[in-house]
Amino acid sequence: MRKRLIGQSCRLFYSDDPVKIVRARGQYLFDENGQRYLDCISNVHHVGHCHPSITKAAAAQMDLLNTNARFLHDNIVLYANRLAATLPEKLCVFYFVNSGSEANDLALRLAQQYTQHQDVIVLDHAYHGHLMSLIDISPYKFRKLAGQKEWVHVAPLPDTYRGIYRENHPNPGQVYADAVKDLIEEVHKKGRKISAFFAESLPSVGGQVILPQGYSAKVAEYVRAAGGVFVADEVQTGFGRVGSHFWAFQLQGEDFCPDIVTLGKPMGNGHPLACVATTAEIAGAFTANGVEYFNTFGGNPVSCAIGLAVLDVIEEEDLRGNAKRVGAYLKDLFSKLKTRHQIIGDVRGVGLFVGLELVTDREQRTPATEAAALVVRRLKEEDRICVSTDGPWESVLKFKPPMCFSMEDAELVVKCIDRILTDMEANDLKLEKEDI
């Protein structure tokens, strides 16, 4: 029935043998046969699937009132105030929407209206959403479709494992930022002007990349000097996932602050809720264009009640602290695993945003795409652990679990991956002997 009624471009996890999930709780999913799966990929269900505090807040508000934001209601203001307390002071105006794609589309409009420029700089392999405006600024998508628009300019992904400047460079943040500066100069030579530099605070589709220190501040300096603004896409990385900070852009230092920040996926713990935060000056320019901005469901009382409840749970259950502790433990376990398995080329991440890159050759760093896919399949079939891949070659095992992910969960994941890699290596050795 699904094949007949649902568009085939709407793909499933494990498309060859999909899992039918009928209920969930915390970091666990349960299929129609009652089997439990450990969820390592649902960064949407931030504080845990079906958290009772979230469902209670949603039901209570839905029983009382749910209307659009053109009527006065307290929740939208209370929620905006709570969000403002987590952000730098200058990010003080909020627009509520329903998805990360809507947020990024609006951020693009804000930037272009404020600067009166059109052109955008994005990172290679970036993905910012499914709307046409966002496909246009997402190399991950547009290279498979109509190609690059003349107003979109692609900067090198500052990946110190695979990029043009690697971990042995004395100052990768500076040289990667200088590449953006060079790109701006090329744009100006064409008689064009930059409206924005648009990037995830931690590139996810690019392969769980951790930006080198100093990069964002330098890029912001160059972009602002060119009359543009810096947009930080926190749709996948915000709300304490990195552990040490509430927002991933804060990893770049206290002196760095974007001009526009977009929020999404984890914001409503599975409920459609997203937001754009910006400065009073940029918001003022958007108002001055004379065109009203209205979003039918954005900022409705139920969505804001859920958003408030998510913030409460993050604080009450110290989920930022848990992300910091468990994430560090998971990385440490993976680093130890790397000493035993040559196929592990790199371990990277911060908090519960972790990538394990597989390679066929450590020196050449050749992506082990097929091996990564096999690990994902075997984890699901043999251990009921849900993991997926990312990166330009789909060679990075990505871990972005619900924030209640535990030390025991981390140990289980690493133990199972260790067993699978050991088995794969034994099979490879057996094949080599047979060839001899």
C-alpha positions as a Markdown table, in Angstrom:
| # | Residue | x | y | z |
|---|---|---|---|---|
| 1 | Met | 0.0 | 0.0 | 0.0 |
| 2 | Arg | 2.8 | 2.4 | 0.8 |
| 3 | Lys | 4.4 | 2.0 | -2.6 |
| 4 | Arg | 1.1 | 2.8 | -4.2 |
| 5 | Leu | 0.2 | 5.8 | -2.1 |
| 6 | Ile | 3.5 | 7.4 | -1.1 |
| 7 | Gly | 5.9 | 9.0 | -3.5 |
| 8 | Gln | 8.9 | 6.7 | -4.1 |
| 9 | Ser | 11.4 | 9.6 | -3.5 |
| 10 | Cys | 10.3 | 9.5 | 0.1 |
| 11 | Arg | 12.8 | 6.9 | 1.2 |
| 12 | Leu | 12.9 | 4.7 | 4.3 |
| 13 | Phe | 15.7 | 3.7 | 6.5 |
| 14 | Tyr | 16.9 | 0.2 | 5.5 |
| 15 | Ser | 14.9 | 0.3 | 2.3 |
| 16 | Asp | 15.7 | -3.3 | 1.5 |
| 17 | Asp | 14.2 | -4.5 | 4.8 |
| 18 | Pro | 12.5 | -1.6 | 6.5 |
| 19 | Val | 11.5 | -1.7 | 10.1 |
| 20 | Lys | 7.9 | -1.0 | 11.2 |
| 21 | Ile | 8.1 | 1.0 | 14.4 |
| 22 | Val | 4.9 | 1.1 | 16.5 |
| 23 | Arg | 6.0 | 2.8 | 19.7 |
| 24 | Ala | 9.1 | 4.4 | 21.3 |
| 25 | Arg | 10.4 | 5.5 | 24.7 |
| 26 | Gly | 13.6 | 7.3 | 25.6 |
| 27 | Gln | 16.4 | 6.1 | 23.3 |
| 28 | Tyr | 14.5 | 3.0 | 22.3 |
| 29 | Leu | 12.2 | 2.0 | 19.4 |
| 30 | Phe | 9.9 | -1.0 | 19.4 |
| 31 | Asp | 8.8 | -2.8 | 16.2 |
| 32 | Glu | 5.5 | -4.6 | 15.5 |
| 33 | Asn | 6.9 | -7.8 | 16.9 |
| 34 | Gly | 7.9 | -6.1 | 20.2 |
| 35 | Gln | 11.6 | -6.1 | 19.4 |
| 36 | Arg | 13.6 | -3.2 | 20.9 |
| 37 | Tyr | 16.0 | -1.1 | 18.9 |
| 38 | Leu | 18.6 | 1.3 | 20.2 |
| 39 | Asp | 18.2 | 4.6 | 18.4 |
| 40 | Cys | 21.5 | 6.3 | 17.6 |
| 41 | Ile | 20.3 | 8.5 | 14.8 |
| 42 | Ser | 17.1 | 10.4 | 16.0 |
| 43 | Asn | 18.5 | 13.8 | 16.8 |
| 44 | Val | 14.9 | 15.0 | 16.3 |
| 45 | His | 13.7 | 13.2 | 19.5 |
| 46 | His | 16.1 | 15.3 | 21.5 |
| 47 | Val | 15.1 | 14.6 | 25.1 |
| 48 | Gly | 13.9 | 11.0 | 24.3 |
| 49 | His | 11.0 | 9.5 | 22.4 |
| 50 | Cys | 7.6 | 10.2 | 23.9 |
| 51 | His | 9.0 | 12.0 | 27.0 |
| 52 | Pro | 6.0 | 12.2 | 29.5 |
| 53 | Ser | 6.7 | 15.9 | 30.3 |
| 54 | Ile | 6.5 | 16.7 | 26.6 |
| 55 | Thr | 3.3 | 14.7 | 25.9 |
| 56 | Lys | 1.7 | 16.1 | 29.0 |
| 57 | Ala | 2.4 | 19.7 | 28.1 |
| 58 | Ala | 1.2 | 19.1 | 24.5 |
| 59 | Ala | -2.1 | 17.5 | 25.6 |
| 60 | Ala | -2.8 | 20.2 | 28.3 |
| 61 | Gln | -2.3 | 23.1 | 25.9 |
| 62 | Met | -4.2 | 21.3 | 23.1 |
| 63 | Asp | -7.1 | 20.8 | 25.5 |
| 64 | Leu | -7.1 | 24.6 | 26.3 |
| 65 | Leu | -6.3 | 26.5 | 23.2 |
| 66 | Asn | -4.6 | 26.2 | 19.8 |
| 67 | Thr | -4.9 | 29.1 | 17.4 |
| 68 | Asn | -2.6 | 31.0 | 15.1 |
| 69 | Ala | -0.1 | 33.6 | 16.2 |
| 70 | Arg | -2.3 | 36.6 | 15.1 |
| 71 | Phe | -4.1 | 36.3 | 18.5 |
| 72 | Leu | -2.2 | 37.3 | 21.6 |
| 73 | His | -1.1 | 34.4 | 23.7 |
| 74 | Asp | 1.5 | 34.1 | 26.4 |
| 75 | Asn | 3.4 | 31.0 | 25.2 |
| 76 | Ile | 5.0 | 32.6 | 22.2 |
| 77 | Val | 6.5 | 35.5 | 24.3 |
| 78 | Leu | 7.5 | 33.2 | 27.2 |
| 79 | Tyr | 9.2 | 30.8 | 24.8 |
| 80 | Ala | 11.0 | 33.6 | 22.9 |
| 81 | Asn | 12.3 | 35.0 | 26.2 |
| 82 | Arg | 13.6 | 31.6 | 27.3 |
| 83 | Leu | 15.4 | 31.1 | 24.0 |
| 84 | Ala | 16.9 | 34.6 | 24.2 |
| 85 | Ala | 18.4 | 33.7 | 27.6 |
| 86 | Thr | 20.4 | 30.9 | 25.9 |
| 87 | Leu | 21.7 | 33.1 | 23.0 |
| 88 | Pro | 24.1 | 36.2 | 22.8 |
| 89 | Glu | 22.3 | 39.4 | 23.7 |
| 90 | Lys | 22.2 | 40.8 | 20.1 |
| 91 | Leu | 20.2 | 37.8 | 18.9 |
| 92 | Cys | 16.9 | 39.1 | 20.3 |
| 93 | Val | 14.2 | 38.9 | 17.7 |
| 94 | Phe | 12.5 | 35.6 | 16.8 |
| 95 | Tyr | 10.4 | 34.2 | 14.0 |
| 96 | Phe | 8.7 | 30.9 | 14.6 |
| 97 | Val | 8.1 | 28.4 | 11.8 |
| 98 | Asn | 7.5 | 24.7 | 11.5 |
| 99 | Ser | 10.6 | 23.1 | 10.1 |
| 100 | Gly | 14.3 | 23.7 | 9.6 |
| 101 | Ser | 13.7 | 24.1 | 5.9 |
| 102 | Glu | 11.2 | 26.9 | 6.6 |
| 103 | Ala | 13.7 | 28.5 | 9.0 |
| 104 | Asn | 16.6 | 28.4 | 6.5 |
| 105 | Asp | 14.4 | 29.8 | 3.7 |
| 106 | Leu | 13.4 | 32.7 | 6.0 |
| 107 | Ala | 17.0 | 33.3 | 7.0 |
| 108 | Leu | 17.9 | 33.6 | 3.4 |
| 109 | Arg | 15.1 | 36.1 | 2.8 |
| 110 | Leu | 16.2 | 38.1 | 5.9 |
| 111 | Ala | 19.8 | 38.2 | 4.7 |
| 112 | Gln | 19.0 | 39.3 | 1.2 |
| 113 | Gln | 16.5 | 41.9 | 2.4 |
| 114 | Tyr | 18.9 | 43.4 | 4.9 |
| 115 | Thr | 21.9 | 43.5 | 2.6 |
| 116 | Gln | 20.1 | 44.2 | -0.6 |
| 117 | His | 22.5 | 41.7 | -2.1 |
| 118 | Gln | 21.7 | 38.3 | -3.7 |
| 119 | Asp | 24.8 | 36.1 | -3.6 |
| 120 | Val | 25.4 | 33.4 | -1.0 |
| 121 | Ile | 28.5 | 31.5 | 0.0 |
| 122 | Val | 28.0 | 27.9 | 1.2 |
| 123 | Leu | 30.3 | 25.1 | 2.2 |
| 124 | Asp | 31.0 | 22.2 | -0.1 |
| 125 | His | 28.7 | 19.1 | 0.5 |
| 126 | Ala | 26.3 | 21.3 | 2.5 |
| 127 | Tyr | 22.6 | 20.6 | 2.9 |
| 128 | His | 20.2 | 23.2 | 4.3 |
| 129 | Gly | 16.7 | 21.9 | 3.4 |
| 130 | His | 14.3 | 20.7 | 0.8 |
| 131 | Leu | 12.7 | 24.0 | -0.4 |
| 132 | Met | 13.8 | 25.1 | -3.9 |
| 133 | Ser | 15.6 | 28.1 | -2.4 |
| 134 | Leu | 17.6 | 25.7 | -0.2 |
| 135 | Ile | 18.3 | 23.1 | -2.8 |
| 136 | Asp | 19.9 | 26.0 | -4.7 |
| 137 | Ile | 22.3 | 26.6 | -1.8 |
| 138 | Ser | 22.9 | 22.9 | -1.0 |
| 139 | Pro | 25.7 | 21.4 | -3.0 |
| 140 | Tyr | 24.7 | 18.0 | -1.6 |
| 141 | Lys | 21.5 | 18.4 | -3.6 |
| 142 | Phe | 22.0 | 20.7 | -6.5 |
| 143 | Arg | 24.9 | 18.7 | -8.0 |
| 144 | Lys | 22.3 | 15.9 | -8.5 |
| 145 | Leu | 19.8 | 18.3 | -10.1 |
| 146 | Ala | 20.0 | 21.5 | -12.2 |
| 147 | Gly | 23.5 | 22.4 | -11.0 |
| 148 | Gln | 25.0 | 25.5 | -9.4 |
| 149 | Lys | 23.2 | 28.9 | -9.8 |
| 150 | Glu | 25.3 | 31.9 | -10.7 |
| 151 | Trp | 24.5 | 33.6 | -7.4 |
| 152 | Val | 25.7 | 30.6 | -5.3 |
| 153 | His | 29.4 | 30.2 | -4.5 |
| 154 | Val | 31.0 | 27.1 | -2.9 |
| 155 | Ala | 33.8 | 27.4 | -0.3 |
| 156 | Pro | 36.0 | 24.4 | 0.7 |
| 157 | Leu | 34.6 | 22.3 | 3.5 |
| 158 | Pro | 37.0 | 22.9 | 6.4 |
| 159 | Asp | 37.5 | 19.2 | 7.1 |
| 160 | Thr | 40.9 | 18.7 | 8.7 |
| 161 | Tyr | 40.8 | 14.9 | 8.0 |
| 162 | Arg | 40.0 | 15.0 | 4.3 |
| 163 | Gly | 40.2 | 18.6 | 3.2 |
| 164 | Ile | 42.8 | 20.6 | 1.4 |
| 165 | Tyr | 44.3 | 21.7 | 4.8 |
| 166 | Arg | 44.6 | 18.8 | 7.3 |
| 167 | Glu | 45.3 | 18.2 | 11.0 |
| 168 | Asn | 49.1 | 18.8 | 10.5 |
| 169 | His | 48.5 | 22.4 | 9.4 |
| 170 | Pro | 49.5 | 24.9 | 12.1 |
| 171 | Asn | 46.4 | 27.1 | 11.6 |
| 172 | Pro | 43.7 | 25.4 | 9.5 |
| 173 | Gly | 41.0 | 27.8 | 10.7 |
| 174 | Gln | 42.8 | 30.8 | 9.2 |
| 175 | Val | 43.7 | 29.2 | 5.9 |
| 176 | Tyr | 40.2 | 27.8 | 5.4 |
| 177 | Ala | 38.8 | 31.2 | 6.2 |
| 178 | Asp | 41.2 | 32.8 | 3.8 |
| 179 | Ala | 39.7 | 30.6 | 1.1 |
| 180 | Val | 36.4 | 32.3 | 1.8 |
| 181 | Lys | 38.1 | 35.7 | 1.5 |
| 182 | Asp | 39.5 | 34.7 | -1.9 |
| 183 | Leu | 36.1 | 33.6 | -3.0 |
| 184 | Ile | 34.6 | 36.9 | -2.0 |
| 185 | Glu | 37.2 | 38.7 | -4.1 |
| 186 | Glu | 36.3 | 36.5 | -7.1 |
| 187 | Val | 32.6 | 37.4 | -6.6 |
| 188 | His | 33.4 | 41.1 | -6.5 |
| 189 | Lys | 35.4 | 40.9 | -9.7 |
| 190 | Lys | 32.3 | 39.6 | -11.4 |
| 191 | Gly | 30.4 | 42.7 | -10.2 |
| 192 | Arg | 28.3 | 40.7 | -7.7 |
| 193 | Lys | 27.8 | 41.2 | -4.0 |
| 194 | Ile | 27.5 | 38.8 | -1.1 |
| 195 | Ser | 24.4 | 38.7 | 1.1 |
| 196 | Ala | 25.4 | 35.9 | 3.4 |
| 197 | Phe | 27.8 | 33.1 | 4.3 |
| 198 | Phe | 25.5 | 30.2 | 5.2 |
| 199 | Ala | 26.8 | 27.2 | 7.1 |
| 200 | Glu | 26.0 | 24.5 | 9.7 |
| 201 | Ser | 27.9 | 25.2 | 12.9 |
| 202 | Leu | 29.0 | 21.5 | 12.6 |
| 203 | Pro | 28.6 | 20.2 | 9.1 |
| 204 | Ser | 26.6 | 17.0 | 9.4 |
| 205 | Val | 25.9 | 15.7 | 5.8 |
| 206 | Gly | 29.5 | 16.7 | 5.1 |
| 207 | Gly | 30.6 | 13.9 | 7.5 |
| 208 | Gln | 30.2 | 15.0 | 11.1 |
| 209 | Val | 32.9 | 17.7 | 10.6 |
| 210 | Ile | 34.3 | 19.8 | 13.5 |
| 211 | Leu | 35.2 | 23.2 | 12.3 |
| 212 | Pro | 38.8 | 24.3 | 13.2 |
| 213 | Gln | 39.1 | 27.0 | 15.9 |
| 214 | Gly | 39.0 | 30.6 | 14.7 |
| 215 | Tyr | 37.3 | 29.7 | 11.4 |
| 216 | Ser | 33.9 | 31.2 | 12.0 |
| 217 | Ala | 35.1 | 34.4 | 13.5 |
| 218 | Lys | 37.5 | 35.1 | 10.6 |
| 219 | Val | 34.8 | 34.2 | 8.0 |
| 220 | Ala | 32.4 | 36.5 | 9.7 |
| 221 | Glu | 35.0 | 39.3 | 9.6 |
| 222 | Tyr | 35.5 | 38.9 | 5.9 |
| 223 | Val | 31.8 | 38.5 | 5.0 |
| 224 | Arg | 30.7 | 41.5 | 7.0 |
| 225 | Ala | 33.5 | 43.6 | 5.5 |
| 226 | Ala | 32.0 | 42.6 | 2.1 |
| 227 | Gly | 28.5 | 43.8 | 3.2 |
| 228 | Gly | 27.1 | 40.4 | 4.0 |
| 229 | Val | 25.9 | 38.5 | 7.1 |
| 230 | Phe | 26.9 | 35.2 | 8.8 |
| 231 | Val | 24.1 | 32.7 | 9.1 |
| 232 | Ala | 24.6 | 29.7 | 11.5 |
| 233 | Asp | 22.4 | 26.7 | 10.7 |
| 234 | Glu | 21.8 | 25.0 | 14.1 |
| 235 | Val | 19.0 | 22.8 | 12.9 |
| 236 | Gln | 20.9 | 19.6 | 13.7 |
| 237 | Thr | 23.3 | 20.7 | 16.3 |
| 238 | Gly | 21.6 | 23.0 | 18.7 |
| 239 | Phe | 19.9 | 22.7 | 22.1 |
| 240 | Gly | 22.9 | 21.3 | 24.1 |
| 241 | Arg | 23.9 | 18.4 | 21.8 |
| 242 | Val | 27.5 | 19.4 | 21.9 |
| 243 | Gly | 27.5 | 19.2 | 25.7 |
| 244 | Ser | 29.8 | 22.0 | 26.6 |
| 245 | His | 27.6 | 24.7 | 25.1 |
| 246 | Phe | 23.9 | 25.2 | 24.3 |
| 247 | Trp | 24.7 | 26.1 | 20.7 |
| 248 | Ala | 27.4 | 24.6 | 18.5 |
| 249 | Phe | 28.4 | 28.0 | 17.1 |
| 250 | Gln | 29.6 | 28.8 | 20.7 |
| 251 | Leu | 32.4 | 26.2 | 20.2 |
| 252 | Gln | 34.1 | 28.9 | 18.1 |
| 253 | Gly | 34.6 | 31.1 | 21.2 |
| 254 | Glu | 32.8 | 33.7 | 23.2 |
| 255 | Asp | 33.8 | 36.5 | 20.8 |
| 256 | Phe | 32.0 | 35.0 | 17.9 |
| 257 | Cys | 28.3 | 35.6 | 17.3 |
| 258 | Pro | 26.4 | 35.0 | 14.1 |
| 259 | Asp | 24.0 | 37.6 | 12.6 |
| 260 | Ile | 21.2 | 35.0 | 12.1 |
| 261 | Val | 20.7 | 31.6 | 13.7 |
| 262 | Thr | 18.3 | 28.9 | 12.5 |
| 263 | Leu | 16.8 | 26.3 | 14.9 |
| 264 | Gly | 14.8 | 23.2 | 14.1 |
| 265 | Lys | 14.8 | 19.4 | 14.4 |
| 266 | Pro | 15.3 | 18.9 | 18.2 |
| 267 | Met | 13.3 | 22.0 | 19.1 |
| 268 | Gly | 9.9 | 20.3 | 19.5 |
| 269 | Asn | 11.2 | 16.7 | 20.3 |
| 270 | Gly | 9.4 | 15.4 | 17.2 |
| 271 | His | 6.7 | 18.1 | 17.0 |
| 272 | Pro | 7.1 | 20.4 | 14.0 |
| 273 | Leu | 8.7 | 23.5 | 15.5 |
| 274 | Ala | 11.5 | 25.7 | 14.2 |
| 275 | Cys | 12.7 | 29.2 | 14.5 |
| 276 | Val | 14.9 | 32.0 | 13.2 |
| 277 | Ala | 16.8 | 34.2 | 15.7 |
| 278 | Thr | 18.3 | 37.5 | 14.5 |
| 279 | Thr | 19.3 | 41.0 | 15.5 |
| 280 | Ala | 16.9 | 43.9 | 15.9 |
| 281 | Glu | 18.6 | 45.7 | 12.9 |
| 282 | Ile | 18.1 | 42.8 | 10.5 |
| 283 | Ala | 14.5 | 42.3 | 11.7 |
| 284 | Gly | 13.9 | 46.0 | 11.3 |
| 285 | Ala | 15.0 | 45.9 | 7.6 |
| 286 | Phe | 12.7 | 43.0 | 7.0 |
| 287 | Thr | 9.7 | 44.9 | 8.5 |
| 288 | Ala | 10.6 | 48.0 | 6.5 |
| 289 | Asn | 10.0 | 46.2 | 3.2 |
| 290 | Gly | 6.3 | 46.6 | 3.8 |
| 291 | Val | 5.4 | 43.0 | 3.3 |
| 292 | Glu | 3.9 | 41.2 | 6.3 |
| 293 | Tyr | 5.4 | 37.9 | 7.3 |
| 294 | Phe | 2.8 | 35.4 | 8.5 |
| 295 | Asn | 3.1 | 31.7 | 9.2 |
| 296 | Thr | -0.2 | 29.9 | 9.8 |
| 297 | Phe | 1.1 | 27.4 | 12.4 |
| 298 | Gly | 4.4 | 29.0 | 13.4 |
| 299 | Gly | 4.5 | 30.0 | 17.1 |
| 300 | Asn | 1.0 | 28.5 | 17.9 |
| 301 | Pro | 0.3 | 27.9 | 21.6 |
| 302 | Val | 0.7 | 24.1 | 21.4 |
| 303 | Ser | 4.1 | 24.3 | 19.6 |
| 304 | Cys | 5.4 | 26.9 | 22.1 |
| 305 | Ala | 4.1 | 24.8 | 25.1 |
| 306 | Ile | 6.1 | 21.9 | 23.7 |
| 307 | Gly | 9.2 | 24.0 | 23.1 |
| 308 | Leu | 9.0 | 25.3 | 26.7 |
| 309 | Ala | 8.7 | 21.7 | 28.0 |
| 310 | Val | 11.8 | 20.6 | 26.0 |
| 311 | Leu | 13.8 | 23.4 | 27.6 |
| 312 | Asp | 12.6 | 22.4 | 31.0 |
| 313 | Val | 13.6 | 18.7 | 30.5 |
| 314 | Ile | 17.0 | 19.7 | 29.1 |
| 315 | Glu | 17.7 | 21.6 | 32.3 |
| 316 | Glu | 16.0 | 19.4 | 34.9 |
| 317 | Glu | 17.6 | 16.2 | 33.6 |
| 318 | Asp | 21.0 | 17.8 | 32.9 |
| 319 | Leu | 21.0 | 16.5 | 29.4 |
| 320 | Arg | 23.7 | 18.9 | 28.3 |
| 321 | Gly | 25.9 | 17.4 | 31.1 |
| 322 | Asn | 24.9 | 13.9 | 29.9 |
| 323 | Ala | 25.8 | 14.7 | 26.3 |
| 324 | Lys | 29.2 | 16.0 | 27.5 |
| 325 | Arg | 30.0 | 12.9 | 29.7 |
| 326 | Val | 28.5 | 10.2 | 27.5 |
| 327 | Gly | 29.8 | 11.8 | 24.3 |
| 328 | Ala | 33.4 | 12.0 | 25.6 |
| 329 | Tyr | 33.1 | 8.3 | 26.8 |
| 330 | Leu | 31.8 | 7.2 | 23.4 |
| 331 | Lys | 34.7 | 9.0 | 21.6 |
| 332 | Asp | 37.2 | 7.5 | 24.0 |
| 333 | Leu | 35.9 | 4.0 | 23.4 |
| 334 | Phe | 36.0 | 4.6 | 19.6 |
| 335 | Ser | 39.6 | 5.9 | 19.9 |
| 336 | Lys | 40.6 | 2.7 | 21.6 |
| 337 | Leu | 38.7 | 0.7 | 19.0 |
| 338 | Lys | 40.8 | 2.5 | 16.3 |
| 339 | Thr | 44.0 | 1.0 | 17.7 |
| 340 | Arg | 42.6 | -2.5 | 17.0 |
| 341 | His | 41.0 | -1.9 | 13.6 |
| 342 | Gln | 42.9 | -0.4 | 10.6 |
| 343 | Ile | 39.6 | 0.2 | 8.9 |
| 344 | Ile | 38.9 | 3.1 | 11.3 |
| 345 | Gly | 40.5 | 6.1 | 9.8 |
| 346 | Asp | 39.2 | 8.9 | 12.1 |
| 347 | Val | 37.2 | 9.4 | 15.2 |
| 348 | Arg | 35.7 | 12.9 | 15.6 |
| 349 | Gly | 33.0 | 14.7 | 17.4 |
| 350 | Val | 31.9 | 16.7 | 20.4 |
| 351 | Gly | 29.1 | 15.8 | 22.8 |
| 352 | Leu | 26.6 | 13.5 | 21.3 |
| 353 | Phe | 27.6 | 14.5 | 17.7 |
| 354 | Val | 30.1 | 11.8 | 16.8 |
| 355 | Gly | 31.5 | 10.4 | 13.5 |
| 356 | Leu | 33.5 | 7.3 | 12.9 |
| 357 | Glu | 35.1 | 7.3 | 9.5 |
| 358 | Leu | 35.9 | 4.0 | 7.8 |
| 359 | Val | 38.7 | 3.7 | 5.2 |
| 360 | Thr | 40.3 | 0.9 | 3.2 |
| 361 | Asp | 43.7 | 2.5 | 3.5 |
| 362 | Arg | 44.7 | 4.8 | 6.4 |
| 363 | Glu | 47.6 | 6.4 | 4.5 |
| 364 | Gln | 45.5 | 7.2 | 1.4 |
| 365 | Arg | 42.3 | 7.7 | 3.5 |
| 366 | Thr | 40.3 | 5.9 | 0.8 |
| 367 | Pro | 36.6 | 5.9 | 1.8 |
| 368 | Ala | 35.3 | 2.4 | 2.8 |
| 369 | Thr | 31.8 | 3.1 | 1.6 |
| 370 | Glu | 30.7 | -0.6 | 1.2 |
| 371 | Ala | 32.1 | -1.5 | 4.6 |
| 372 | Ala | 30.3 | 1.3 | 6.3 |
| 373 | Ala | 27.0 | 0.2 | 4.7 |
| 374 | Leu | 27.7 | -3.4 | 5.8 |
| 375 | Val | 28.3 | -2.3 | 9.4 |
| 376 | Val | 25.0 | -0.4 | 9.4 |
| 377 | Arg | 23.1 | -3.4 | 8.1 |
| 378 | Arg | 24.6 | -5.8 | 10.5 |
| 379 | Leu | 24.1 | -3.6 | 13.5 |
| 380 | Lys | 20.4 | -3.5 | 12.6 |
| 381 | Glu | 20.0 | -7.2 | 11.8 |
| 382 | Glu | 22.2 | -8.7 | 14.5 |
| 383 | Asp | 22.1 | -6.2 | 17.3 |
| 384 | Arg | 19.0 | -4.1 | 16.7 |
| 385 | Ile | 21.0 | -0.9 | 16.8 |
| 386 | Cys | 20.0 | 1.9 | 14.4 |
| 387 | Val | 22.9 | 3.8 | 12.9 |
| 388 | Ser | 23.3 | 5.5 | 9.5 |
| 389 | Thr | 26.1 | 6.9 | 7.3 |
| 390 | Asp | 27.0 | 10.4 | 6.1 |
| 391 | Gly | 29.8 | 12.2 | 4.3 |
| 392 | Pro | 30.5 | 12.8 | 0.6 |
| 393 | Trp | 31.2 | 9.0 | 0.2 |
| 394 | Glu | 28.8 | 7.7 | 2.9 |
| 395 | Ser | 31.8 | 6.3 | 4.7 |
| 396 | Val | 31.2 | 8.0 | 8.1 |
| 397 | Leu | 29.1 | 6.2 | 10.7 |
| 398 | Lys | 27.2 | 9.0 | 12.4 |
| 399 | Phe | 25.9 | 9.0 | 16.0 |
| 400 | Lys | 23.4 | 11.6 | 17.0 |
| 401 | Pro | 21.2 | 9.8 | 19.5 |
| 402 | Pro | 18.6 | 11.2 | 21.9 |
| 403 | Met | 20.3 | 13.1 | 24.6 |
| 404 | Cys | 19.3 | 10.5 | 27.3 |
| 405 | Phe | 21.8 | 8.1 | 25.6 |
| 406 | Ser | 23.7 | 6.3 | 28.4 |
| 407 | Met | 27.2 | 5.0 | 29.2 |
| 408 | Glu | 25.8 | 1.5 | 28.9 |
| 409 | Asp | 24.4 | 2.3 | 25.5 |
| 410 | Ala | 27.8 | 3.6 | 24.4 |
| 411 | Glu | 29.5 | 0.4 | 25.6 |
| 412 | Leu | 26.9 | -1.8 | 23.8 |
| 413 | Val | 27.4 | 0.1 | 20.5 |
| 414 | Val | 31.2 | -0.1 | 20.6 |
| 415 | Lys | 31.1 | -3.8 | 21.6 |
| 416 | Cys | 28.9 | -4.7 | 18.7 |
| 417 | Ile | 30.9 | -2.6 | 16.2 |
| 418 | Asp | 34.1 | -4.3 | 17.5 |
| 419 | Arg | 32.6 | -7.7 | 16.9 |
| 420 | Ile | 31.5 | -6.8 | 13.4 |
| 421 | Leu | 34.8 | -5.3 | 12.3 |
| 422 | Thr | 36.7 | -8.3 | 13.8 |
| 423 | Asp | 34.5 | -10.6 | 11.8 |
| 424 | Met | 34.9 | -8.6 | 8.6 |
| 425 | Glu | 38.7 | -8.6 | 9.0 |
| 426 | Ala | 38.7 | -12.3 | 9.6 |
| 427 | Asn | 36.7 | -12.9 | 6.4 |
| 428 | Asp | 39.1 | -10.6 | 4.4 |
| 429 | Leu | 42.1 | -12.6 | 5.7 |
| 430 | Lys | 40.4 | -15.8 | 4.8 |
| 431 | Leu | 39.8 | -14.6 | 1.2 |
| 432 | Glu | 43.4 | -13.5 | 0.9 |
| 433 | Lys | 44.6 | -16.9 | 1.9 |
| 434 | Glu | 42.3 | -18.6 | -0.6 |
| 435 | Asp | 43.7 | -16.3 | -3.3 |
| 436 | Ile | 47.2 | -17.5 | -2.5 |
